[in-house]
Amino acid sequence: MSKNSLEEAHANISNVIYQAILNPHFNKETIVQVCDASKQNGFAGLCTSLANLTIARERLGSKSTTKLISVIAFPFGFIPTSNKQKEAEYAIEKGADELDLVPNYFALKEGNIELFAEEINQISELGIPVRVIIDANILINSSKLSMAIDALIDAGAIGIQIGNGFGPSVSKDQTKHVSKLVKNRCSIKAVGGIKTFDQAIEIIEAGSTYIGTSFGFEITQEQKKKE
């Protein structure tokens, strides 16, 4: 999986980029510009909040190869499962293609892996792909990371996201560690501080399938200059 992603990244880095529009201070004009540019660049995905889904779906159109992703319970997941389900249902109604879900970290911390997995399964059964966000900076050295990965895969998630964009940048070592635990059972999206083409390639080489970033356009331009 990572080999194919690396080949795609070297051929055209846009193939593995999930552009983020999560800045709460963006106005409509900026959101429209980012959506249009994401579509034109052929990014793998565009990730945004519930509030921006209608605008993003309209700008990407129904036939865009750039998937529209909505974050659910972002960034900390501090809401009940029933609320997360309502957010997910709203996202689906507004045209999201995938969901990036912040799971129940408290259940994981308490060792209640069944509750942790049950929530993920409940959202996954709504009918569109679900990726689970894991805060690598907190969990990377935790004995519960392996349990969390096994649980989210068994619960039906199609992928794991390393990091949430807060705190230190995602590292090559973190990505390698998660990749070894995943064992090619699901996709991996790495997020956090990836601003250059060389950083993106390093993370893909370490085992990530996709790159989540707010600097997708800068990264693609950098690749073009290198060619």
DACOR-V620599 format. One record per pair of residues at least 4 apart in sequence whose C-alpha atoms are under 8 Angstrom apart, sorted by the first residue. I is the first residue (numbers start at 0). J is the second residue. D is the distance in whole Angstrom. If there is no record, write none. Layout:
# DACOR-V620599
I | J | D
I | J | D
This chain:
# DACOR-V620599
0 | 4 | 6
0 | 183 | 7
0 | 186 | 8
0 | 208 | 7
1 | 5 | 6
1 | 203 | 7
1 | 204 | 7
1 | 206 | 5
1 | 207 | 6
1 | 208 | 6
2 | 6 | 6
2 | 204 | 8
3 | 7 | 6
4 | 8 | 6
4 | 15 | 7
4 | 203 | 7
4 | 207 | 8
4 | 208 | 6
4 | 209 | 7
5 | 9 | 6
5 | 200 | 7
5 | 203 | 6
5 | 204 | 6
5 | 208 | 8
6 | 10 | 6
7 | 11 | 6
7 | 12 | 7
7 | 14 | 6
7 | 15 | 7
8 | 12 | 4
8 | 13 | 7
8 | 14 | 6
8 | 15 | 6
8 | 200 | 7
8 | 203 | 8
9 | 200 | 8
11 | 219 | 8
12 | 16 | 7
12 | 196 | 8
12 | 218 | 8
12 | 219 | 6
12 | 222 | 7
13 | 40 | 6
13 | 41 | 6
13 | 42 | 5
13 | 43 | 7
13 | 215 | 8
13 | 219 | 6
14 | 41 | 7
14 | 42 | 6
14 | 43 | 5
15 | 42 | 7
15 | 43 | 6
15 | 208 | 7
15 | 209 | 5
15 | 210 | 6
16 | 42 | 5
16 | 43 | 5
16 | 44 | 7
16 | 209 | 6
16 | 210 | 5
16 | 211 | 6
16 | 212 | 7
16 | 215 | 6
17 | 42 | 6
17 | 43 | 6
17 | 44 | 4
17 | 45 | 5
17 | 46 | 7
17 | 209 | 7
17 | 210 | 6
17 | 211 | 5
17 | 212 | 6
17 | 215 | 8
18 | 37 | 7
18 | 42 | 7
18 | 44 | 6
18 | 45 | 5
18 | 46 | 6
18 | 211 | 6
18 | 212 | 5
18 | 213 | 6
18 | 214 | 7
18 | 215 | 6
19 | 45 | 6
19 | 46 | 5
19 | 47 | 6
19 | 211 | 7
19 | 212 | 6
19 | 213 | 5
20 | 30 | 7
20 | 33 | 8
20 | 45 | 7
20 | 46 | 6
20 | 47 | 5
20 | 48 | 7
20 | 213 | 7
21 | 46 | 7
21 | 47 | 5
21 | 48 | 6
25 | 29 | 6
25 | 30 | 7
26 | 30 | 6
27 | 31 | 6
27 | 54 | 8
28 | 32 | 6
29 | 33 | 6
30 | 34 | 6
30 | 51 | 8
30 | 54 | 8
30 | 55 | 7
31 | 35 | 6
31 | 54 | 7
31 | 55 | 7
31 | 58 | 7
32 | 36 | 6
33 | 37 | 6
34 | 38 | 6
34 | 45 | 8
34 | 55 | 6
34 | 58 | 6
34 | 59 | 6
35 | 39 | 6
35 | 58 | 6
35 | 59 | 7
36 | 40 | 6
36 | 216 | 8
37 | 41 | 6
37 | 42 | 6
37 | 44 | 8
37 | 45 | 7
37 | 65 | 7
37 | 216 | 8
38 | 42 | 6
38 | 59 | 6
38 | 63 | 7
38 | 64 | 8
38 | 65 | 6
40 | 216 | 8
41 | 64 | 7
41 | 65 | 6
42 | 64 | 8
42 | 65 | 6
43 | 64 | 7
43 | 65 | 5
43 | 66 | 6
44 | 65 | 5
44 | 66 | 4
44 | 67 | 6
44 | 68 | 7
45 | 65 | 7
45 | 66 | 6
45 | 67 | 5
45 | 68 | 6
46 | 67 | 6
46 | 68 | 5
46 | 69 | 6
46 | 70 | 7
47 | 51 | 6
47 | 52 | 7
47 | 67 | 8
47 | 68 | 6
47 | 69 | 5
47 | 70 | 6
48 | 52 | 7
48 | 69 | 6
48 | 70 | 6
48 | 71 | 8
49 | 69 | 6
49 | 70 | 7
49 | 71 | 8
49 | 86 | 8
49 | 89 | 8
49 | 90 | 6
51 | 55 | 6
52 | 56 | 6
52 | 69 | 7
52 | 90 | 7
52 | 93 | 6
52 | 94 | 7
52 | 95 | 7
53 | 57 | 6
53 | 93 | 6
53 | 94 | 8
54 | 58 | 6
55 | 59 | 6
55 | 67 | 8
56 | 60 | 6
56 | 61 | 7
56 | 67 | 7
56 | 93 | 7
56 | 94 | 6
56 | 95 | 8
57 | 61 | 8
59 | 63 | 6
59 | 65 | 7
66 | 95 | 8
66 | 96 | 6
66 | 97 | 7
67 | 94 | 8
67 | 95 | 5
67 | 96 | 5
67 | 97 | 7
68 | 95 | 6
68 | 96 | 6
68 | 97 | 5
68 | 98 | 5
68 | 99 | 7
69 | 90 | 6
69 | 95 | 6
69 | 97 | 7
69 | 98 | 5
69 | 99 | 6
70 | 98 | 6
70 | 99 | 5
70 | 100 | 6
70 | 101 | 8
71 | 76 | 8
71 | 83 | 6
71 | 86 | 6
71 | 87 | 6
71 | 98 | 7
71 | 99 | 6
71 | 100 | 5
71 | 101 | 6
72 | 76 | 5
72 | 77 | 7
72 | 78 | 7
72 | 83 | 6
72 | 86 | 8
72 | 100 | 7
72 | 101 | 6
73 | 100 | 7
73 | 101 | 6
74 | 101 | 7
74 | 163 | 7
75 | 101 | 6
76 | 101 | 5
76 | 102 | 6
76 | 103 | 6
76 | 104 | 7
77 | 103 | 8
78 | 82 | 6
78 | 83 | 7
79 | 83 | 6
80 | 84 | 6
80 | 118 | 6
81 | 85 | 6
82 | 86 | 6
83 | 87 | 6
83 | 122 | 8
84 | 88 | 6
84 | 121 | 8
84 | 122 | 6
85 | 89 | 6
86 | 90 | 6
87 | 91 | 6
87 | 98 | 7
87 | 122 | 7
87 | 125 | 8
88 | 92 | 6
88 | 125 | 7
89 | 93 | 6
90 | 94 | 6
90 | 95 | 5
90 | 98 | 8
91 | 95 | 5
91 | 96 | 7
91 | 127 | 8
96 | 127 | 6
96 | 128 | 7
97 | 127 | 6
97 | 128 | 5
97 | 129 | 6
97 | 130 | 8
98 | 127 | 7
98 | 128 | 6
98 | 129 | 5
98 | 130 | 6
99 | 129 | 6
99 | 130 | 5
99 | 131 | 6
99 | 132 | 6
99 | 160 | 8
100 | 119 | 8
100 | 129 | 7
100 | 130 | 6
100 | 131 | 5
100 | 132 | 6
101 | 131 | 6
101 | 132 | 5
101 | 133 | 7
102 | 115 | 7
102 | 118 | 7
102 | 119 | 7
102 | 131 | 7
102 | 132 | 7
102 | 133 | 8
103 | 107 | 7
103 | 115 | 6
103 | 118 | 8
104 | 108 | 6
104 | 115 | 8
105 | 109 | 6
106 | 110 | 6
106 | 111 | 5
106 | 112 | 7
106 | 114 | 6
106 | 115 | 6
107 | 111 | 6
107 | 112 | 6
107 | 115 | 6
107 | 143 | 7
107 | 147 | 7
108 | 143 | 8
110 | 143 | 8
111 | 115 | 6
112 | 116 | 6
112 | 146 | 8
112 | 147 | 7
112 | 150 | 7
113 | 117 | 6
114 | 118 | 6
115 | 119 | 7
115 | 147 | 8
115 | 150 | 8
116 | 120 | 6
116 | 150 | 6
116 | 151 | 6
116 | 153 | 8
116 | 154 | 6
117 | 121 | 6
117 | 154 | 7
118 | 122 | 6
119 | 123 | 6
119 | 131 | 8
119 | 151 | 7
119 | 154 | 6
119 | 155 | 7
119 | 156 | 7
120 | 124 | 6
120 | 151 | 8
120 | 154 | 5
120 | 155 | 6
120 | 156 | 8
121 | 125 | 7
122 | 129 | 7
123 | 127 | 7
123 | 128 | 7
123 | 129 | 6
123 | 154 | 8
123 | 155 | 6
123 | 156 | 6
124 | 155 | 8
128 | 156 | 7
128 | 157 | 6
129 | 155 | 8
129 | 156 | 5
129 | 157 | 6
129 | 158 | 7
130 | 156 | 6
130 | 157 | 6
130 | 158 | 5
130 | 159 | 5
130 | 160 | 7
131 | 151 | 7
131 | 156 | 7
131 | 158 | 6
131 | 159 | 5
131 | 160 | 6
132 | 159 | 6
132 | 160 | 5
132 | 161 | 6
132 | 162 | 7
132 | 163 | 7
133 | 138 | 7
133 | 159 | 7
133 | 160 | 6
133 | 161 | 5
133 | 162 | 6
133 | 163 | 7
134 | 138 | 6
134 | 139 | 8
134 | 161 | 6
134 | 162 | 5
134 | 163 | 6
135 | 139 | 5
135 | 161 | 5
135 | 162 | 5
135 | 169 | 7
135 | 173 | 7
136 | 162 | 7
136 | 166 | 8
136 | 167 | 7
136 | 169 | 8
137 | 141 | 8
138 | 143 | 7
138 | 144 | 6
139 | 144 | 7
139 | 173 | 7
139 | 176 | 8
139 | 177 | 8
140 | 144 | 8
142 | 146 | 8
143 | 147 | 6
144 | 148 | 6
145 | 149 | 6
145 | 180 | 6
146 | 150 | 6
147 | 151 | 6
148 | 152 | 6
148 | 159 | 8
148 | 180 | 7
148 | 181 | 7
149 | 153 | 6
149 | 181 | 8
150 | 154 | 6
151 | 155 | 7
151 | 156 | 6
152 | 156 | 5
152 | 157 | 7
152 | 158 | 8
152 | 184 | 7
152 | 185 | 7
156 | 185 | 8
157 | 185 | 6
157 | 186 | 6
158 | 185 | 5
158 | 186 | 4
158 | 187 | 6
158 | 188 | 7
159 | 185 | 7
159 | 186 | 6
159 | 187 | 5
159 | 188 | 6
160 | 187 | 6
160 | 188 | 5
160 | 189 | 6
160 | 190 | 7
161 | 169 | 7
161 | 174 | 7
161 | 177 | 8
161 | 187 | 7
161 | 188 | 6
161 | 189 | 5
161 | 190 | 6
162 | 169 | 7
162 | 189 | 7
162 | 190 | 5
162 | 191 | 6
163 | 190 | 6
163 | 191 | 6
164 | 168 | 8
164 | 190 | 6
164 | 191 | 4
164 | 192 | 7
165 | 191 | 7
166 | 191 | 8
167 | 191 | 7
167 | 192 | 7
168 | 190 | 8
168 | 191 | 5
168 | 192 | 4
168 | 193 | 7
169 | 173 | 7
169 | 174 | 7
169 | 189 | 7
169 | 190 | 6
169 | 191 | 5
169 | 192 | 7
169 | 193 | 8
170 | 174 | 6
170 | 202 | 7
171 | 175 | 6
171 | 201 | 7
171 | 202 | 5
171 | 205 | 6
172 | 176 | 6
172 | 205 | 7
173 | 177 | 6
174 | 178 | 6
174 | 189 | 7
174 | 202 | 7
174 | 205 | 6
174 | 206 | 6
174 | 207 | 6
175 | 179 | 6
175 | 205 | 5
175 | 206 | 6
176 | 180 | 7
177 | 181 | 6
178 | 182 | 6
178 | 183 | 7
178 | 187 | 8
178 | 205 | 8
178 | 206 | 5
178 | 207 | 7
181 | 185 | 7
186 | 207 | 8
186 | 208 | 6
186 | 209 | 8
187 | 206 | 8
187 | 207 | 5
187 | 208 | 5
187 | 209 | 6
188 | 207 | 6
188 | 208 | 6
188 | 209 | 5
188 | 210 | 5
188 | 211 | 6
189 | 202 | 7
189 | 207 | 6
189 | 208 | 8
189 | 209 | 6
189 | 210 | 5
189 | 211 | 6
190 | 210 | 6
190 | 211 | 5
190 | 212 | 6
191 | 211 | 7
191 | 212 | 7
192 | 212 | 7
193 | 198 | 6
193 | 199 | 6
193 | 210 | 8
193 | 211 | 8
193 | 212 | 6
193 | 214 | 7
194 | 198 | 7
194 | 199 | 8
194 | 212 | 7
194 | 213 | 8
194 | 214 | 5
194 | 215 | 8
194 | 217 | 7
194 | 218 | 7
195 | 199 | 6
195 | 214 | 8
195 | 217 | 7
195 | 218 | 5
195 | 221 | 7
196 | 200 | 6
196 | 218 | 5
196 | 219 | 7
196 | 221 | 6
196 | 222 | 6
197 | 201 | 6
198 | 202 | 6
199 | 203 | 6
199 | 210 | 7
200 | 204 | 6
201 | 205 | 6
202 | 206 | 7
202 | 207 | 6
202 | 210 | 8
203 | 207 | 5
203 | 208 | 6
203 | 209 | 7
203 | 210 | 8
214 | 218 | 6
215 | 219 | 6
216 | 220 | 6
217 | 221 | 6
218 | 222 | 6
219 | 223 | 6
220 | 224 | 6
221 | 225 | 6
222 | 226 | 7
